[in-house]
Amino acid sequence: MTSADPAAAAALQAGSPALAGFGLDSLIEIFASRVVVWQLKGVHTDREARAMRLIGAGFMLLVAYLIIQLIVVFATGGRPAVSTSGIIWTAMTFLVMLALARGKIRTGQALGPRTLIIGS
């Protein structure tokens, strides 16, 4: 992650694995969106299955990261600092994600591919 990513910068400043996980989740969501666009460019069922596996793999990476961070935090007893910018960024992102999820569900129901409906 670069310092241009507000979530990453806030996570580093606060030493917050949770905020870093949220930033990683955002990157995975972007990856998943790109996979869906790729899948929609070809209407083959094998492409849909592959897209679902790629999206699932992205989220499994997030799970692995969170488990590792959980172990590290419990082992070291670390406590993140309060990050006002991280709280603001998370709240803004949450609101945008809700709006995007609503649009994604409507589009998925209209078009039919499971990749547009799953995870909404």
Order of alpha helices (4+ residues) and beta strands (2+ residues): alpha-alpha-alpha-alpha-alpha
